[in-house]
Amino acid sequence: MNSVVTGVLKIFENIFVFIFVQIVTDSLSHNESSRQLPDGVVTF
């Protein structure tokens, strides 16, 4: 594969992992509260 394509895929992979970790930690921290967000809503 092209080195540029590989670099872009690495960047997207890092962004995906970062967002995934944020969603998991946010859902775990709000698991005790009664607040519920609809699926697909990401709050920063």
C-alpha positions as CSV (number, residue, x, y, z in Angstrom):
1,M,0.0,0.0,0.0
2,N,1.0,3.6,-0.4
3,S,2.8,5.2,2.5
4,V,0.4,8.1,2.5
5,V,-2.6,5.8,2.7
6,T,-1.0,3.9,5.5
7,G,-0.4,7.1,7.4
8,V,-4.0,8.3,7.0
9,L,-5.3,4.9,8.1
10,K,-3.1,5.1,11.2
11,I,-4.5,8.6,12.0
12,F,-8.0,7.4,11.6
13,E,-7.3,4.3,13.8
14,N,-5.9,6.6,16.5
15,I,-9.0,8.8,16.3
16,F,-11.3,5.8,16.4
17,V,-9.5,4.4,19.5
18,F,-9.6,7.8,21.2
19,I,-13.3,8.2,20.6
20,F,-14.0,4.6,21.7
21,V,-12.2,5.1,24.9
22,Q,-14.0,8.4,25.6
23,I,-17.4,6.7,25.0
24,V,-16.6,3.8,27.2
25,T,-15.3,5.9,30.1
26,D,-18.2,8.3,29.8
27,S,-20.7,5.5,29.8
28,L,-19.0,3.9,32.8
29,S,-18.9,7.2,34.8
30,H,-22.5,8.0,34.0
31,N,-23.6,4.4,34.7
32,E,-24.6,5.3,38.3
33,S,-26.6,8.4,37.4
34,S,-30.2,8.4,36.2
35,R,-29.3,10.5,33.2
36,Q,-29.8,8.6,29.9
37,L,-28.7,9.7,26.5
38,P,-30.0,8.3,23.2
39,D,-27.7,6.0,21.3
40,G,-25.3,7.7,18.9
41,V,-25.1,11.0,20.9
42,V,-21.5,11.8,21.8
43,T,-21.0,14.5,24.5
44,F,-17.6,16.1,25.0
